[in-house]
Amino acid sequence: MSQPRLSSRSGGRILVDQLLIHGAEMAFCVPGESYLEVLDALHDCQDSIRLINARHEGGAANMAEAYGKLTGRPGLCLVTRGPGACHAAVGVHTAFQDSTPMILLIGQVGRQALDREAFQEIDYRSMFGGIAKWVAQIERTDRIPEYMARAFRVATSGRPGPVVLALPEDMLSESAEVPDSAPYAAARPSASAGDVERIAAILAQAERPLMIVGGGGWSDQACRDILAFAEANGLPTACSFRRQDVVDNRSDIYVGDLGTSTSPALIKRLGEADLLFVIGARLGEMTTRNYTTLDSPRPRQRLVHVHADADEIGRVYGPDLGVVAAPEPMAAALAGQRWGRADRWRAWCEEARRDYLADIEPPPYDGRLDLGRIFAELRESLPEDAIVTLDAGNHTGWPQRFLSYRRPRRELGPTNGSMGYSVPAAVAASLLHPDRLVIGCVGDGGFMMSGQELATAAQYGAKPIILLFNNGTYGTIRMHQEREHPERVIGTDLVNPDFAGLARAMQAHAEVVTDTESFLPAFERARKSGLAAVIELRTEAEQISTRTTITSLREAARAHRHQASLA
């Protein structure tokens, strides 16, 4: 049987045809002359792939990363060479540490100019080699289908993550006759029946087990499956840093998150546990409080570690049992297991749950704007499918501690602590799900890094509500300053613009809230405005986090100095 005749296509056209084959529906960019052929090809398929041009490459990359988190499919970002790629690197780093599928396509100088330090030339293999799963440059037009198929597979297989492909501009303008690839299929390692039996045997010996779930690759079905397993067996379950939506926070087995807002009671309970059953989480610095809550290389607790990447198991903590499996097949294998241990663990689980419920009750506060109370009230009023995006900074303690998460209610936050993430992530979430309420939480410092993406929201009709915490300081760094060098404040004060005026200039609804009672009415007006919105929450730096104040930090430092002087 004769093969169909191939038509000659430009490299740009071939690349876009591969995007269509692999199911791309949305991409984020800042345009550049180095990939004009790709843009031209996208012009002809606007009904299939929606191209969103952001105001900064960092914003475009963060939008793509948020898309990857929400869909489990690679978020696509297109940027130009040199400065464009440098700006986008922040999103690649976030995708790498957050295990998010993403593909960054970078226009590159022409092949005849390579290795001459041409205008905006960078060696992307060297630049991105440590923060991407795979970095390559497509030198031949006829190999574009091969490279693109591999990019989609690598980004989604095993531990998901980012792929970076450089596209020399002359390669994109050349033509070739080449067949298209088949749609990609991700490869995900699965647990065997023997693995499940070994897990059951170790759990059978535990008196105080704690399951920790997190990392990337959790579908909605996987979340339902792991919840069913935990509830059937009465297994207390915590989430790793900024993965609180993996387990329904309303369930009696949910006992909190291990991140920057962790309850002291949960930290203590982690130390008291005799078995840690970890699925998907890396046991990184945030989840282990700078690697202090567990002993390395062998924890005091028995450890069962399930992860999609074999290299991650035993990287820091040697497990009693390591299982190479992705969260989805692992959760499916566990969902039907009823091991009859609930009675033995009931008191342990109930105590941990009581600790969690006590911790999400707002503590007394005598200031005008009680953020704990605001977010506790918001917790009860958010729709089931709301999406909450987080930035970096101490202000995220309030939505992390006092809001409640579960699928389809999502929590999107950069586990690498990247400032400037929340606003573009919220814009992307609203574009992807225009029918859902999207809330972005950002500090005054973070907003000034990416708040201009409200203009992108206005251009494309996104309607996130941005809660902007304005306390006039880089709060996290100020907290560390006051703890280590009290009253020696330098480099952390901020003089801010009129945020409401700035938001209105970008066609957003805007309000300023200075007292607790004004918040919910302002929030409802923002929801009804039909626009992207900014609600500026004017707070005091004194309440530097949900658990401490600047005064308390200074007093503790004085007491420490006094004790040291007596020693």
C-alpha positions in Angstrom: 0.0 0.0 0.0 1.5 3.3 -1.0 2.1 6.0 1.6 0.2 9.3 1.3 2.1 12.0 -0.5 3.7 14.5 2.0 3.4 18.2 1.4 6.3 20.6 2.1 5.8 22.8 5.2 7.8 25.4 6.9 9.4 24.5 10.2 7.0 26.9 12.0 4.0 25.1 10.4 5.3 21.7 11.2 5.8 22.7 14.9 2.3 24.1 15.2 0.8 21.0 13.6 2.5 18.9 16.3 1.0 21.1 19.0 -2.4 20.4 17.5 -1.7 16.6 17.3 -0.6 16.6 21.0 -3.8 18.4 22.1 -2.6 21.9 22.8 -5.5 24.3 23.3 -3.8 27.3 24.9 -0.4 28.9 24.9 1.2 31.9 26.6 3.8 34.1 25.0 5.6 37.4 24.6 6.1 37.7 20.9 9.6 38.0 19.3 11.0 38.2 15.9 13.1 35.0 16.4 10.0 32.8 16.1 7.8 34.7 13.6 7.2 31.5 11.6 5.6 29.9 14.6 3.4 32.9 15.3 2.4 33.0 11.6 1.4 29.3 11.7 -0.6 29.9 14.9 -2.5 32.6 13.1 -4.2 29.9 11.0 -5.4 27.8 13.9 -6.7 30.4 16.3 -9.9 28.4 16.7 -7.9 25.5 18.1 -5.1 27.1 20.0 -5.8 30.3 22.0 -2.6 32.4 22.2 -2.3 34.7 25.2 0.3 37.4 24.9 1.4 38.4 28.4 3.1 41.6 29.4 6.3 40.0 30.6 8.0 36.7 29.9 8.0 35.8 33.6 4.3 36.3 33.6 3.8 34.1 30.5 6.0 31.4 32.0 4.0 31.5 35.3 0.8 31.3 33.4 2.0 28.2 31.5 3.1 26.6 34.8 -0.3 27.3 36.4 -2.0 25.8 33.3 0.1 22.7 33.7 -0.8 22.4 37.4 -4.5 22.7 36.6 -4.7 20.3 33.7 -1.9 17.8 34.1 -1.0 18.6 30.5 2.1 20.6 29.5 1.7 24.3 29.8 3.1 26.0 26.7 5.2 29.1 26.8 6.8 30.8 23.8 9.5 33.5 24.2 12.2 35.1 22.2 15.9 34.5 22.6 18.3 36.0 25.1 16.4 38.4 27.5 13.1 36.7 26.8 14.5 33.4 27.8 16.1 34.8 30.9 12.9 36.4 32.1 11.0 33.1 31.5 13.6 31.1 33.5 11.7 31.8 36.7 8.7 29.8 35.5 10.9 26.9 34.4 12.5 26.8 37.9 9.0 26.8 39.4 7.8 24.0 37.1 11.0 21.9 38.0 10.6 22.2 41.8 6.8 21.9 41.6 6.9 18.8 39.3 4.7 20.6 36.8 4.5 19.6 33.1 5.6 22.5 30.9 7.3 23.2 27.6 9.2 26.4 27.0 9.8 27.1 23.3 12.6 29.7 22.7 13.4 31.5 19.4 17.1 31.2 18.8 19.6 32.9 16.5 20.1 31.5 13.1 22.3 28.5 12.8 24.9 30.4 10.8 25.4 32.7 13.7 25.7 30.1 16.5 28.7 30.2 18.8 29.7 33.7 17.7 28.0 35.5 20.6 25.4 36.8 18.1 22.7 39.2 19.1 20.9 37.8 22.1 22.6 34.4 21.7 22.6 32.0 24.7 23.6 28.4 25.0 20.3 27.1 26.4 21.6 23.7 27.3 24.0 25.3 29.7 21.5 27.9 30.9 18.6 25.5 31.7 20.5 22.2 32.2 20.0 22.2 36.0 16.4 23.3 36.1 14.7 21.3 33.3 14.1 17.7 32.7 15.4 18.0 29.1 17.0 20.8 27.1 17.6 20.6 23.4 18.0 22.6 20.2 16.2 21.5 17.0 18.8 21.8 14.3 16.9 20.2 11.5 13.5 21.0 10.3 12.6 17.4 9.4 13.2 16.4 13.0 10.6 18.8 14.6 7.9 16.0 15.0 10.4 13.8 16.7 11.6 16.5 19.2 8.1 17.7 19.9 6.7 14.2 20.6 9.6 13.6 23.0 9.1 17.0 24.7 5.5 16.1 25.5 6.4 12.7 26.7 9.3 13.8 28.9 7.3 16.7 30.4 4.5 14.4 31.5 6.2 11.0 32.2 7.6 9.9 35.6 8.0 12.9 37.7 6.5 15.7 35.6 8.5 18.8 34.8 9.7 21.4 32.3 11.2 20.8 28.9 13.1 23.6 27.0 13.5 23.6 23.2 15.5 26.2 21.3 14.3 26.9 17.8 16.9 28.6 15.4 14.9 31.1 13.3 16.3 29.9 10.0 15.3 26.3 10.9 11.8 27.5 11.4 11.7 29.2 8.0 13.1 26.2 6.1 10.6 23.7 4.5 10.6 19.9 4.8 8.4 17.0 3.8 8.1 15.0 7.0 5.3 12.8 8.6 3.7 14.0 11.8 4.1 12.1 15.0 1.4 10.2 16.8 -0.2 11.9 19.8 2.0 11.5 22.9 1.3 9.1 25.8 2.9 9.7 29.2 4.7 6.8 30.8 3.9 6.5 34.5 5.4 3.8 36.7 2.9 1.7 38.6 3.1 -0.2 41.9 2.9 -4.0 41.7 0.7 -6.2 43.8 3.8 -7.2 45.7 4.5 -3.5 46.5 1.0 -3.1 48.0 1.5 -6.3 50.1 4.8 -5.0 51.4 3.2 -1.6 52.3 0.4 -3.5 54.1 2.9 -5.5 56.1 4.8 -2.5 57.3 1.6 -0.6 58.2 0.3 -3.5 60.1 3.2 -3.0 62.6 2.6 0.7 63.1 0.9 2.2 66.2 1.2 5.9 65.2 1.4 6.1 61.4 1.2 9.4 59.4 0.6 9.5 55.7 2.0 12.5 53.8 0.8 13.2 50.2 2.1 15.8 47.8 4.2 16.4 44.7 3.0 16.6 41.2 0.8 14.2 39.1 -2.3 14.1 41.2 -5.5 13.9 39.1 -8.9 14.5 40.6 -9.5 10.7 40.5 -6.2 10.0 42.3 -7.2 12.4 45.0 -10.5 10.7 45.4 -8.8 7.3 45.5 -6.2 8.2 48.2 -9.0 9.8 50.3 -11.0 6.6 50.1 -8.0 4.6 51.2 -7.2 6.9 54.1 -10.8 7.1 55.3 -11.3 3.3 55.1 -8.3 2.7 57.2 -8.5 5.6 59.6 -5.0 6.8 58.5 -4.2 10.4 59.6 -3.0 12.3 56.5 -1.1 15.5 56.0 -0.1 17.3 52.8 3.3 18.6 51.8 4.0 22.3 51.2 1.2 23.9 49.1 -0.4 20.6 48.1 -3.4 21.0 50.5 -5.9 20.3 47.7 -4.8 16.7 47.4 -6.9 15.6 50.3 -10.3 17.0 51.3 -9.6 19.2 54.3 -13.0 18.5 55.7 -12.3 14.8 56.1 -11.7 13.4 59.6 -8.4 12.0 58.5 -7.0 15.3 57.3 -4.6 16.7 60.0 -2.9 19.7 58.3 -0.1 20.6 55.9 3.7 20.6 56.3 4.8 23.9 55.0 5.4 27.5 56.1 2.2 27.7 58.1 2.4 24.3 59.9 0.9 23.9 63.3 3.4 23.3 66.1 1.2 20.4 67.2 1.6 18.7 63.8 5.4 19.2 63.9 5.4 17.5 67.3 3.2 14.7 66.0 5.5 14.1 63.1 8.2 13.5 65.6 6.0 11.1 67.6 5.0 9.0 64.6 6.5 5.6 64.3 5.8 5.3 60.5 5.7 7.8 57.7 3.9 6.7 54.5 4.9 9.3 51.9 3.3 9.3 48.5 4.4 11.8 45.8 6.1 14.3 48.1 9.9 14.8 47.8 10.5 15.4 51.5 12.2 18.6 50.6 13.4 21.6 52.7 9.9 23.2 53.3 8.1 19.9 54.2 10.8 18.9 56.6 11.5 22.4 58.1 15.0 22.7 56.7 15.6 19.0 57.0 15.3 19.1 60.8 12.1 17.2 61.5 13.6 13.9 60.2 17.0 12.4 60.8 19.2 11.8 57.8 20.2 9.4 56.4 17.9 7.2 58.4 14.9 8.7 60.1 13.9 7.6 63.6 10.5 6.6 62.1 10.1 3.8 59.7 9.7 5.3 56.2 7.8 4.0 53.2 8.5 6.4 50.3 6.5 6.2 47.0 7.7 8.5 44.2 7.6 8.5 40.4 11.3 9.2 40.2 13.6 6.5 41.4 16.4 9.0 42.0 14.2 10.8 44.5 13.8 7.8 46.8 16.6 7.8 49.3 18.0 11.2 48.0 18.0 12.5 51.6 16.2 10.0 53.7 16.8 6.2 53.4 13.4 4.4 53.4 12.6 1.0 54.8 10.6 0.5 51.6 10.9 2.5 48.4 8.4 2.1 45.6 8.7 3.7 42.2 5.2 4.6 41.3 3.3 7.7 40.1 0.5 9.0 42.4 -2.3 8.1 40.1 -1.6 4.3 39.8 -0.5 4.1 43.4 -3.7 5.7 44.7 -5.8 3.5 42.4 -4.0 0.4 43.8 -4.7 1.5 47.4 -8.3 2.7 46.9 -9.8 -0.7 47.4 -7.6 -1.8 50.3 -9.4 -2.3 53.7 -6.8 -3.4 56.1 -8.9 -3.1 59.3 -6.4 -1.0 61.3 -8.8 1.9 61.9 -9.7 0.9 65.5 -6.0 0.7 66.5 -5.3 4.2 65.0 -8.6 5.9 66.0 -7.4 7.8 69.0 -4.1 8.8 67.3 -6.1 10.1 64.3 -8.8 11.9 66.3 -6.2 13.7 68.4 -4.4 14.9 65.3 -7.7 16.0 63.8 -8.6 18.0 66.9 -5.2 19.7 66.8 -5.9 20.7 63.2 -9.4 22.1 63.9 -8.1 24.1 66.8 -5.4 25.6 64.7 -7.7 26.9 62.0 -9.7 28.9 64.6 -8.6 32.5 64.3 -6.7 33.6 67.4 -7.8 36.8 69.2 -6.7 40.0 67.4 -7.4 43.6 68.5 -6.4 45.4 65.3 -8.8 46.9 62.8 -8.2 44.3 60.1 -8.4 40.7 61.4 -7.0 38.6 58.6 -7.6 35.3 60.4 -11.3 36.1 60.8 -11.6 37.3 57.2 -10.2 34.1 55.8 -12.1 31.9 58.2 -15.3 33.6 56.9 -14.2 33.2 53.4 -13.5 29.5 54.0 -17.2 29.0 54.5 -18.4 31.0 51.5 -16.1 29.9 48.7 -17.7 27.7 45.9 -16.7 24.1 45.8 -14.7 24.7 42.6 -12.9 27.9 43.6 -9.3 28.2 42.6 -6.8 30.0 45.0 -3.4 31.1 43.8 -0.6 32.0 46.2 2.5 34.0 45.9 5.6 33.9 48.0 5.7 35.6 51.4 4.3 35.6 54.9 0.9 36.8 53.8 0.3 33.4 52.3 0.1 32.1 55.9 -3.5 33.3 56.1 -4.9 31.5 53.0 -2.8 28.4 53.8 -3.8 28.2 57.4 -7.4 29.4 57.4 -8.9 28.4 54.0 -10.0 24.9 53.2 -9.0 23.0 50.0 -10.2 19.9 48.1 -10.7 18.9 44.5 -12.1 20.6 42.5 -11.3 23.5 44.8 -7.6 24.1 44.0 -4.6 25.6 45.6 -1.8 26.8 43.2 1.3 28.1 44.8 5.0 27.9 43.9 6.8 25.5 46.2 10.1 27.2 45.1 8.9 30.4 46.8 8.9 32.5 43.6 7.6 36.0 44.1 5.4 37.4 41.3 3.6 34.0 40.7 0.1 34.6 42.0 -1.3 37.3 39.7 -0.3 35.6 36.3 -1.3 32.2 37.7 -4.7 33.7 38.6 -5.1 35.2 35.2 -4.3 31.8 33.6 -6.7 30.0 35.8 -9.5 32.4 35.0 -8.8 32.1 31.3 -8.9 28.3 31.5 -12.0 28.2 33.8 -14.0 31.4 33.1 -17.0 30.0 35.0 -15.1 29.5 38.3 -14.2 31.9 41.0 -10.4 32.6 41.0 -8.7 34.3 43.9 -5.1 35.4 43.8 -3.3 36.2 47.1 -0.3 38.4 46.7 1.8 40.8 48.9 2.7 44.4 48.0 6.2 43.3 46.9 5.0 40.4 44.8 2.3 42.5 43.1 4.9 45.1 41.9 6.7 42.2 40.2 3.8 41.0 38.0 0.7 43.0 38.7 0.9 44.4 35.2 -0.7 41.1 34.1 -4.0 42.6 35.1 -3.7 44.2 31.6 -3.6 40.8 30.1 -6.7 39.8 32.1 -8.5 42.9 30.7 -7.4 42.1 27.2 -8.7 38.5 27.2 -11.6 38.8 29.7 -10.1 37.0 32.7 -11.8 37.9 36.0 -9.7 36.9 39.0 -10.1 38.6 42.3 -6.7 39.7 43.6 -6.3 40.0 47.4 -3.4 42.4 47.8 -1.8 42.4 51.3 -0.2 45.8 51.8 2.0 46.1 54.9 4.7 48.2 53.4 7.5 45.6 53.8 9.0 42.5 52.4 7.4 40.6 55.2 9.3 37.3 55.2 12.7 38.9 55.0 11.6 41.5 57.7 10.7 38.6 60.0 14.0 36.9 59.5 15.8 40.3 60.1 14.0 40.8 63.3 14.7 37.3 64.5 18.4 37.4 63.7 19.2 41.1 63.9 16.4 42.7 65.8 15.7 46.4 65.2 18.3 46.6 62.4 15.9 47.0 59.5 17.4 47.7 56.1 16.4 46.9 52.6 12.9 45.6 53.4 10.8 48.8 53.7 8.5 49.6 50.7 7.0 52.9 49.6 4.0 51.8 47.5 1.9 53.4 44.8 -1.9 53.8 44.9 -2.7 50.2 44.2 -6.4 50.8 43.7 -5.7 53.6 41.2 -3.1 51.4 39.4 -5.6 48.6 39.1 -8.3 50.9 37.8 -5.9 52.1 35.2 -5.6 48.5 33.9 -9.5 48.3 33.7 -9.9 46.3 36.9 -12.4 46.9 39.7 -10.6 48.1 42.8 -11.3 48.7 46.5 -9.3 49.3 49.6 -10.3 47.5 52.8 -9.0 48.7 56.2 -11.3 47.0 58.7 -12.7 43.5 59.1 -16.4 44.3 58.6 -15.8 45.9 55.2 -14.2 42.9 53.6 -17.1 40.6 52.7 -19.2 43.4 51.2 -16.2 44.5 49.1 -15.5 40.9 48.1 -19.1 40.5 46.9 -18.9 43.8 44.9 -15.8 42.5 43.3 -17.5 39.2 42.3 -20.4 41.1 40.8 -18.3 43.7 38.9 -17.8 41.4 35.9 -14.1 42.5 35.8 -10.8 41.5 37.2 -10.6 43.0 40.6 -8.1 44.1 43.2 -9.0 44.3 46.9 -6.2 46.0 48.8 -6.0 44.8 52.4 -4.1 47.4 54.4 -2.4 45.6 57.2 0.3 46.3 59.8 3.8 44.9 59.6 3.6 44.3 63.4 1.5 41.2 62.7 4.3 39.8 60.6 2.8 36.3 60.3 -0.2 34.3 61.5 1.8 33.1 64.6 4.0 36.0 65.7 4.5 39.7 65.8 7.6 41.9 65.4 7.4 42.8 69.1 7.4 39.1 70.0 10.4 38.5 67.8 12.3 41.4 69.4 11.5 40.2 72.9 12.6 36.7 72.1 15.9 38.0 70.6 16.5 40.2 73.8 15.9 37.2 76.0 18.2 35.1 74.0 21.0 37.7 74.2 20.5 38.0 77.9 20.7 34.2 78.4 23.9 34.2 76.2 25.5 36.9 78.4 24.9 34.8 81.5 26.4 31.7 80.0 
